[in-house]
């Protein structure tokens, strides 16, 4: 997502009276799809209706809003600012016309937007997609990595829920609640000599290449693993920092490297050709729970409670999976008919 200059978009009272809030929903979908055909398909209206709405919006905002490029519609700077604010505005308008104590996921046709710490994406993301599509088949799912602007997107309603380690230094407006008390472990290739060691030592770790998962667009800071080793007199040998877990997996399988991970990934280790090493015997290893993050303003809505319940349930199931050493995870297989 581009960084947006959040200057005010002024609108006179007479312009507000002429504004059709249904066109704002069309504008939001256009901003997500960047294509009039796809926007019309999502809204189940004709493309001519999209064109007419866009023409009205251009007149009302006195701006082209979009320009056509080879890659689709490109929002103008003014449109980017409007799109940035629309989710919160439309959400608050929608709350005026619905019973805040009920939510029927089977009839929900909006977006479900969740940001997840990249190191927790597998298998959490695939299970979330399967479960959310089962209960809310008409919704559009948007699951992305937690990044530099996730906190701001939670504030303005562009993201419904965040999943990350707890605690995080975020605004008091963001409510954070632990839902899964996990432990960190070290991951390596099954055929690595390190996998044959009964109890891995600090010397073993310090002498091994270290791979670190990071969050997209975040300023690279010293990780907990690096701080832990340095405080005990060891210099960590970091060879890779990336938010691409597929790259982490490839490098782990082709080297004798180690990578700190949450034990919630245990169910997919066998399929990836990797193994987890316990570190509980080491001196005071810090473990952080997994938590959900949500704006305090919406945390008690029926929709938010439903989304939190689903997420909590899935993490509980993952906990049961990795506590069973015989369990082998199989990625969900969605049929082509699932998304019709």
TIGULUM-626547 format. One record per residue (C-alpha): residue number from 0; residue in three letters; x, y, z. Coordinates in steps of 0.2 Angstrom, whole numbers. Example, Ala and Ser with C-alpha at 12.3 -4.5 7.8 and 13.67 -1.06 7.14 Angstrom:
# residues 2
{0; ALA; {62; -22; 39}}
{1; SER; {68; -5; 36}}
# end
This chain:
# residues 340
{0; UNK; {0; 0; 0}}
{1; UNK; {6; 17; -4}}
{2; UNK; {10; 30; 9}}
{3; UNK; {-4; 43; 9}}
{4; UNK; {-4; 61; 12}}
{5; UNK; {-18; 63; 24}}
{6; UNK; {-23; 81; 21}}
{7; UNK; {-41; 85; 22}}
{8; UNK; {-53; 83; 8}}
{9; UNK; {-65; 98; 9}}
{10; UNK; {-83; 97; 4}}
{11; UNK; {-97; 110; 5}}
{12; UNK; {-113; 106; 14}}
{13; UNK; {-123; 108; -3}}
{14; UNK; {-111; 94; -10}}
{15; UNK; {-115; 83; 4}}
{16; UNK; {-134; 84; 1}}
{17; UNK; {-131; 79; -17}}
{18; UNK; {-120; 64; -12}}
{19; UNK; {-127; 47; -15}}
{20; UNK; {-119; 35; -2}}
{21; UNK; {-122; 20; -13}}
{22; UNK; {-109; 28; -25}}
{23; UNK; {-96; 28; -11}}
{24; UNK; {-98; 9; -10}}
{25; UNK; {-95; 8; -29}}
{26; UNK; {-80; 19; -27}}
{27; UNK; {-73; 8; -13}}
{28; UNK; {-75; -8; -24}}
{29; UNK; {-67; 1; -39}}
{30; UNK; {-52; 5; -28}}
{31; UNK; {-50; -13; -23}}
{32; UNK; {-52; -20; -40}}
{33; UNK; {-45; -7; -51}}
{34; UNK; {-56; -13; -65}}
{35; UNK; {-74; -8; -70}}
{36; UNK; {-78; -26; -76}}
{37; UNK; {-73; -34; -59}}
{38; UNK; {-81; -21; -49}}
{39; UNK; {-98; -24; -58}}
{40; UNK; {-96; -42; -56}}
{41; UNK; {-93; -41; -37}}
{42; UNK; {-108; -29; -35}}
{43; UNK; {-119; -39; -47}}
{44; UNK; {-124; -23; -57}}
{45; UNK; {-121; -18; -75}}
{46; UNK; {-105; -10; -80}}
{47; UNK; {-115; 5; -86}}
{48; UNK; {-121; 8; -68}}
{49; UNK; {-102; 8; -63}}
{50; UNK; {-98; 21; -77}}
{51; UNK; {-113; 32; -72}}
{52; UNK; {-108; 31; -53}}
{53; UNK; {-90; 36; -57}}
{54; UNK; {-96; 50; -68}}
{55; UNK; {-106; 57; -53}}
{56; UNK; {-92; 55; -41}}
{57; UNK; {-80; 64; -53}}
{58; UNK; {-92; 79; -53}}
{59; UNK; {-95; 79; -35}}
{60; UNK; {-76; 77; -30}}
{61; UNK; {-71; 88; -44}}
{62; UNK; {-57; 76; -48}}
{63; UNK; {-54; 62; -61}}
{64; UNK; {-52; 50; -47}}
{65; UNK; {-45; 36; -58}}
{66; UNK; {-34; 36; -74}}
{67; UNK; {-33; 21; -85}}
{68; UNK; {-16; 12; -87}}
{69; UNK; {-10; -5; -94}}
{70; UNK; {-13; -12; -77}}
{71; UNK; {-30; -6; -74}}
{72; UNK; {-37; 10; -65}}
{73; UNK; {-24; 20; -56}}
{74; UNK; {-32; 31; -42}}
{75; UNK; {-27; 49; -42}}
{76; UNK; {-19; 57; -26}}
{77; UNK; {-36; 64; -20}}
{78; UNK; {-44; 47; -24}}
{79; UNK; {-31; 38; -13}}
{80; UNK; {-35; 49; 1}}
{81; UNK; {-54; 46; -1}}
{82; UNK; {-51; 27; -2}}
{83; UNK; {-40; 27; 13}}
{84; UNK; {-55; 35; 23}}
{85; UNK; {-70; 25; 15}}
{86; UNK; {-69; 9; 25}}
{87; UNK; {-72; 18; 42}}
{88; UNK; {-85; 30; 35}}
{89; UNK; {-95; 16; 26}}
{90; UNK; {-93; 5; 41}}
{91; UNK; {-100; 18; 53}}
{92; UNK; {-115; 22; 41}}
{93; UNK; {-119; 3; 40}}
{94; UNK; {-119; 2; 59}}
{95; UNK; {-133; 15; 59}}
{96; UNK; {-145; 3; 49}}
{97; UNK; {-141; -14; 57}}
{98; UNK; {-144; -23; 74}}
{99; UNK; {-127; -22; 82}}
{100; UNK; {-131; -37; 92}}
{101; UNK; {-133; -49; 78}}
{102; UNK; {-122; -55; 63}}
{103; UNK; {-127; -68; 50}}
{104; UNK; {-111; -73; 41}}
{105; UNK; {-120; -83; 28}}
{106; UNK; {-128; -67; 21}}
{107; UNK; {-113; -56; 23}}
{108; UNK; {-106; -49; 6}}
{109; UNK; {-93; -37; 12}}
{110; UNK; {-74; -40; 14}}
{111; UNK; {-66; -49; 29}}
{112; UNK; {-49; -41; 31}}
{113; UNK; {-36; -49; 42}}
{114; UNK; {-17; -45; 44}}
{115; UNK; {-6; -59; 51}}
{116; UNK; {12; -60; 56}}
{117; UNK; {21; -68; 42}}
{118; UNK; {29; -81; 53}}
{119; UNK; {12; -87; 58}}
{120; UNK; {4; -88; 41}}
{121; UNK; {7; -107; 38}}
{122; UNK; {-4; -116; 41}}
{123; UNK; {-15; -103; 50}}
{124; UNK; {-19; -93; 33}}
{125; UNK; {-25; -109; 24}}
{126; UNK; {-36; -114; 38}}
{127; UNK; {-44; -97; 40}}
{128; UNK; {-48; -96; 22}}
{129; UNK; {-56; -113; 22}}
{130; UNK; {-66; -109; 38}}
{131; UNK; {-71; -91; 34}}
{132; UNK; {-77; -97; 16}}
{133; UNK; {-87; -111; 24}}
{134; UNK; {-96; -99; 36}}
{135; UNK; {-97; -83; 25}}
{136; UNK; {-97; -90; 7}}
{137; UNK; {-102; -73; 0}}
{138; UNK; {-88; -63; 8}}
{139; UNK; {-72; -57; 0}}
{140; UNK; {-57; -63; 10}}
{141; UNK; {-42; -52; 11}}
{142; UNK; {-28; -60; 21}}
{143; UNK; {-11; -51; 21}}
{144; UNK; {5; -50; 31}}
{145; UNK; {6; -38; 45}}
{146; UNK; {16; -23; 39}}
{147; UNK; {21; -6; 44}}
{148; UNK; {4; 2; 42}}
{149; UNK; {-7; -12; 49}}
{150; UNK; {-9; -2; 65}}
{151; UNK; {-16; 13; 56}}
{152; UNK; {-27; 2; 45}}
{153; UNK; {-34; -5; 61}}
{154; UNK; {-38; 12; 67}}
{155; UNK; {-47; 18; 51}}
{156; UNK; {-57; 1; 48}}
{157; UNK; {-47; -4; 33}}
{158; UNK; {-42; -20; 43}}
{159; UNK; {-54; -29; 54}}
{160; UNK; {-42; -40; 64}}
{161; UNK; {-24; -42; 66}}
{162; UNK; {-14; -58; 73}}
{163; UNK; {3; -56; 80}}
{164; UNK; {14; -59; 95}}
{165; UNK; {9; -51; 112}}
{166; UNK; {13; -38; 118}}
{167; UNK; {16; -25; 104}}
{168; UNK; {19; -6; 107}}
{169; UNK; {4; 0; 98}}
{170; UNK; {-9; 14; 101}}
{171; UNK; {-20; 13; 116}}
{172; UNK; {-35; 13; 103}}
{173; UNK; {-29; -4; 98}}
{174; UNK; {-36; -18; 110}}
{175; UNK; {-24; -33; 111}}
{176; UNK; {-29; -50; 119}}
{177; UNK; {-18; -66; 120}}
{178; UNK; {-27; -81; 113}}
{179; UNK; {-14; -94; 112}}
{180; UNK; {1; -97; 124}}
{181; UNK; {14; -105; 112}}
{182; UNK; {33; -108; 114}}
{183; UNK; {47; -104; 102}}
{184; UNK; {57; -118; 94}}
{185; UNK; {71; -119; 82}}
{186; UNK; {68; -126; 64}}
{187; UNK; {81; -135; 53}}
{188; UNK; {81; -148; 39}}
{189; UNK; {77; -166; 44}}
{190; UNK; {94; -171; 37}}
{191; UNK; {104; -157; 46}}
{192; UNK; {117; -164; 58}}
{193; UNK; {109; -152; 71}}
{194; UNK; {93; -163; 70}}
{195; UNK; {103; -177; 77}}
{196; UNK; {108; -168; 93}}
{197; UNK; {99; -173; 108}}
{198; UNK; {99; -155; 116}}
{199; UNK; {106; -141; 106}}
{200; UNK; {118; -129; 114}}
{201; UNK; {121; -111; 113}}
{202; UNK; {137; -115; 105}}
{203; UNK; {128; -125; 92}}
{204; UNK; {116; -111; 88}}
{205; UNK; {130; -97; 88}}
{206; UNK; {140; -108; 76}}
{207; UNK; {126; -111; 64}}
{208; UNK; {119; -99; 50}}
{209; UNK; {103; -91; 57}}
{210; UNK; {88; -86; 46}}
{211; UNK; {76; -73; 53}}
{212; UNK; {58; -70; 47}}
{213; UNK; {53; -51; 47}}
{214; UNK; {37; -41; 44}}
{215; UNK; {36; -33; 27}}
{216; UNK; {41; -15; 26}}
{217; UNK; {47; -14; 45}}
{218; UNK; {63; -6; 49}}
{219; UNK; {75; -20; 53}}
{220; UNK; {79; -21; 71}}
{221; UNK; {88; -33; 82}}
{222; UNK; {78; -49; 84}}
{223; UNK; {74; -58; 101}}
{224; UNK; {86; -72; 95}}
{225; UNK; {100; -60; 92}}
{226; UNK; {98; -51; 108}}
{227; UNK; {97; -68; 118}}
{228; UNK; {113; -74; 110}}
{229; UNK; {123; -57; 113}}
{230; UNK; {118; -56; 131}}
{231; UNK; {126; -73; 134}}
{232; UNK; {142; -68; 125}}
{233; UNK; {139; -76; 108}}
{234; UNK; {139; -67; 91}}
{235; UNK; {124; -73; 80}}
{236; UNK; {128; -78; 62}}
{237; UNK; {113; -70; 53}}
{238; UNK; {113; -75; 34}}
{239; UNK; {95; -71; 29}}
{240; UNK; {81; -59; 34}}
{241; UNK; {65; -60; 24}}
{242; UNK; {46; -60; 25}}
{243; UNK; {45; -74; 12}}
{244; UNK; {43; -90; 21}}
{245; UNK; {44; -100; 5}}
{246; UNK; {62; -93; 4}}
{247; UNK; {66; -97; 22}}
{248; UNK; {60; -115; 19}}
{249; UNK; {71; -117; 3}}
{250; UNK; {86; -111; 12}}
{251; UNK; {83; -121; 27}}
{252; UNK; {82; -137; 17}}
{253; UNK; {98; -133; 7}}
{254; UNK; {109; -128; 21}}
{255; UNK; {112; -132; 40}}
{256; UNK; {104; -116; 45}}
{257; UNK; {92; -113; 60}}
{258; UNK; {77; -102; 61}}
{259; UNK; {67; -97; 77}}
{260; UNK; {48; -101; 74}}
{261; UNK; {32; -103; 84}}
{262; UNK; {28; -121; 88}}
{263; UNK; {11; -118; 79}}
{264; UNK; {19; -122; 63}}
{265; UNK; {23; -140; 69}}
{266; UNK; {9; -148; 59}}
{267; UNK; {17; -143; 42}}
{268; UNK; {35; -148; 46}}
{269; UNK; {35; -165; 40}}
{270; UNK; {27; -160; 23}}
{271; UNK; {41; -146; 21}}
{272; UNK; {55; -158; 25}}
{273; UNK; {59; -149; 41}}
{274; UNK; {60; -153; 60}}
{275; UNK; {58; -143; 76}}
{276; UNK; {71; -143; 90}}
{277; UNK; {66; -140; 108}}
{278; UNK; {75; -126; 117}}
{279; UNK; {66; -127; 134}}
{280; UNK; {83; -133; 142}}
{281; UNK; {91; -117; 138}}
{282; UNK; {92; -102; 150}}
{283; UNK; {76; -92; 152}}
{284; UNK; {70; -92; 134}}
{285; UNK; {57; -79; 132}}
{286; UNK; {40; -85; 124}}
{287; UNK; {27; -73; 119}}
{288; UNK; {8; -78; 116}}
{289; UNK; {-1; -75; 100}}
{290; UNK; {-14; -62; 101}}
{291; UNK; {-28; -53; 91}}
{292; UNK; {-28; -35; 88}}
{293; UNK; {-43; -24; 85}}
{294; UNK; {-49; -6; 87}}
{295; UNK; {-57; -4; 103}}
{296; UNK; {-72; 5; 95}}
{297; UNK; {-78; -11; 86}}
{298; UNK; {-72; -25; 97}}
{299; UNK; {-89; -28; 105}}
{300; UNK; {-99; -28; 88}}
{301; UNK; {-107; -44; 83}}
{302; UNK; {-96; -45; 68}}
{303; UNK; {-80; -43; 77}}
{304; UNK; {-85; -56; 91}}
{305; UNK; {-89; -68; 77}}
{306; UNK; {-72; -65; 69}}
{307; UNK; {-63; -67; 85}}
{308; UNK; {-72; -83; 89}}
{309; UNK; {-67; -91; 73}}
{310; UNK; {-49; -86; 75}}
{311; UNK; {-48; -91; 93}}
{312; UNK; {-56; -108; 88}}
{313; UNK; {-43; -111; 74}}
{314; UNK; {-28; -107; 85}}
{315; UNK; {-35; -119; 98}}
{316; UNK; {-36; -133; 85}}
{317; UNK; {-18; -129; 80}}
{318; UNK; {-13; -131; 98}}
{319; UNK; {-21; -148; 98}}
{320; UNK; {-13; -153; 82}}
{321; UNK; {5; -148; 87}}
{322; UNK; {3; -156; 104}}
{323; UNK; {-1; -173; 95}}
{324; UNK; {16; -179; 88}}
{325; UNK; {7; -191; 76}}
{326; UNK; {-3; -178; 68}}
{327; UNK; {1; -173; 50}}
{328; UNK; {-7; -158; 43}}
{329; UNK; {-15; -158; 26}}
{330; UNK; {-18; -142; 17}}
{331; UNK; {-37; -139; 13}}
{332; UNK; {-42; -143; -4}}
{333; UNK; {-56; -131; -10}}
{334; UNK; {-65; -137; -26}}
{335; UNK; {-67; -125; -41}}
{336; UNK; {-85; -124; -37}}
{337; UNK; {-82; -117; -20}}
{338; UNK; {-79; -99; -26}}
{339; UNK; {-94; -99; -38}}
# end
